[in-house]
Each structure stands twice: as structure tokens, then as C-alpha cells.
């Protein structure tokens, strides 16, 4: 793991690097793309969830009583995929945190203005205990940062502390990280690579193309 800042982490691991090269390759078909993305997702979520609060629990092993640590039962965990590509992250996130609630955030990027256009927002009302709520916003690409800012802002407006919000992505552009972290300086960002720049169409360079198109063969 490489710490770019106190709140931005790049996961630097051979398995991540190998599968990221599969994702970047234009010759990778949809099936191989999805498999590589799933393998990466497990490593990403181990990192993203490493600071969840735990509590002691007494259990009985086949041998003797044992005190263990478990994720606090009273936490409100929210998985928030930005549709449509974020859904691929969501599958692994639910496997690892089956107690979490899934809140879908539907938005697409206006290709002319590069601004997000909302079409669906399936989130709950203000949580009863915002301080005890932890949110994971999922989007494979952090490009301009516009969708990221909108997605994170959706939960900040509900009173959830920024420090309890983690933005999870495969790739990020420097300008996207700058926009997201300057708007919300206390959120956490987990990524597998910070690429060079954006092109004139707002795509990450070198990037991997349109993640949604490649996932869903569209």
C-alpha cells in the first residue's frame, strides 16, 4: 500500500498490478474483464474496511471458550455503487459485508459538459446515528471527480461524518482526486492506480476505456 496522503491510498501489490494489466488491455473480452475486476475487488475491500470499529465477543470453539473481535454489531454499514459500473464492486462488497445496506446512486456523465446527470437515487433518509454510520461509495473510475463529489455529497448532507466515508475506485486521475479531496478533505480514497491525466473527452489516460461498456459488453 502506498500512502499518497493521509486520506488517499494506492494499493501496491503484484496481484493487483497483474489484474490491472488485464483490465487495461483492449484485447480483454467481457468475461475476462469481469473476472479480473472481481479478483481486484477483494483486495480493495480488505483495505477499504480495515478501520471499521470492532468489539470483543466471547465464543465457544470446539476446544474451549475464546474471546474474539468482530465488527461492531450496532454499525450502520452502507454500500453505495454509482450505477452502472459500480455494481461490479457491489457484489464483492456484499459478500464481505452481508450486514450492509445497498443504496444505488444512478447518474451518467453528460458528454458535452462532463457533469453528472442524476436519474436514480435509492438512499434512505437521514440515519438515526450518523456518527455510527460508515459508507463505501463505489465507482471504478475517478476521472473528473464530478460524480464522486455528487455521490459523496449525497451522504455528507445526511450528517454522516466525512471520515466515515470511503470512495473506492480502480483508477483515478490527479484532477479527480484533487476535486474530491478538496471538496471533502476528510474522506478516504482507495484506488489501485493514479494515472497520468484526462484526455479531451474526460477519459483517464492511459486508463482502460469505458468500464461500464467493457463490463456489460455494450
N, C-alpha and C positions, 0 to 999 in steps of 0.2 A: 504494500500500500504506500502511495506517495502522497504526502500532505502538501497540497498547493497553498492552502491557507488553513487556518484553524477550522474552517467550516467546509472546505472543499477537498474531497479525497478522490484520487485516481487509483484504482485497483491495479497494481502492477504485478501480474502473476503469469507464468508461462501458459497455463491452460486458458486464461483469458485472452492472451495475445494470440494464441493459435486459433481459437474460435472466432476472434475478431477478424483475423485474416480471411477466414471462410466467409464471414458476413460481407466483407468489403469486395470480394471477388465477384465481378459481374457475371461469371460463368456458374455461380452457385444457384441451383434451382430452388424453388419454394420450399420443398421438403427439407433439403439440407440446411437452408437458411433458418427454418423454424427450429430444427434440432440444435444447431449451433447457438441460437439465441436462448434456447431453454437451458443448455449447459452453462452458459454465462450467467443466466438469471439466478441460479442457486448461489453462486459465489457473490454476486452483487447483493443479494438479500441477507446473506450472513453478515456482510459488512454494514448494511443499512440498519440492521436491527440489533447491533451489538451493544448499544447503550440502553436498551429497554430495561426499566426497573424490574428487579426480581425480589422475591421474598422466600423465606425459609419454609419448608414443608416436610413434615415427618411422614415417612412411608415405611412399609414393611417389605424388605427384599425376601427372597426365598431362604436367606441365611439369618438375617437379623434386622432390627429396626435401623433406619438410616435417615439422617437429615439431608435433604436436597434443596436445591434452588430451582424455583420455577418462575416464569413470567407472572408478575402480579395479576391476580385474578380480577381486580377491580379496574384494570386499564380499559379504556375505550380505544380500540385499535381500528384505524380506517385505512383501507387500500383505495386509492383514487386514481384509476387509469384514465389518461386522456385518450379518448377514442380517436382513431380506431386502433392505432398501432400499440398503444399502451396495454391493450387486452392481453397480449402475449406475455408480458411481465406478470399480469394479474394471476394467471394460472399457477405459476410457481409461488407467488406471494401467498395465495390461499392455501397451498399445500403446507407452507411453512408456518402460517398463522391462521389456522382454521377458525379461530375465535373472532377474527377480524370482520368488520362490516365492509362491503364494497360499495363505493359511491362513484358512479360513472360520470365523467366530465366530457361532454360532446362538443368538440369545436374543430373547425377546419380553418386553414390559412387562406385568406384572400390573396391570390397570386399577384394581384396588382399592388396592393398596399402592404402585404406581408403581415397584416394584422389578423388576430384570431376572430373568427365569427362563431358565436355560440349557437348550437342547435339543440342541446340537451344538457340538463343539469340535474342529475338524480342524487341529491345530497339531502341529509336530514336537517332539521332545524338546529338552532344553537344547542350544543351538547350541555348536559346538566353539569358536568365537571370539566370545563375546558383545560384546566391545568393537568388533568389526568388523562387527556386525550392525545394520542400520537397518530400522525398522519403520514402516509407514504404516497406521494404524487408520482405517478409513473408515466414516462414518455421516453421512447428510445432516443429521440434527438432533442438536444437543447441547442437550437440554432440561433434565431434572433433573440430568443428569450421572451417573446411576447406571450406565447401560450403558457409558458412556465409561470410568468408573473400573474396571469389571469387565474391559472389553476391554483397556485399557492394562495393568492389573494382571496379566493373563494372561502378558504378556511381561516385565514387571518381575520377576516371580517366577522367570523363567528366567535372571536375571542380566544382562539387556540394560540398559545404562545409560539412564536416563530421557532424557538429552539426545539419544539416538539414536532416540527415538520421537516421531512426529508424528501428532497427531489431526487428521483432515481432515473438515470439515463444511461444509454450505451455510449453515446458520443456527445461531445459538447464543443461549441465554438467559443473562443475567448470573449467575443462580444456578448454571447448569450449568458455566459457565466457572470460577466460584468453587470449586465442589466438585471439579472435575477438577484444577485447578491447585493447590489447597491440599493435595490428596492426593498429587499428583505434581508438585511445583513446578518440576522441570527439564525437563518435556516441552514440545514445541512444539505450538501450536494454530493452525491455519489455517482461517479462515472468511470468508464473503462478507458477513455482517451480524451484528451483535449486536442482537437485537430487545429489545423493552421488558420483557417479563415472561412468566410462565406463567399459564394460567388454572386453574380449579379441577380440571380433568381432566388437568393436566400438559402441555397443548399450548402451544407457543410462540405468543405474541401480538405482532404481527399474524400472523407465521408464514406457512404455506402449506398447513395441514391435515396429513393423514397422508401422508407422502412415499411410503411403500410402496404404499398404496392407489391413489395417483394414478399411480405408475409402472406398476403392474400391472393397473390398471382393476378393482380389487376393491372 
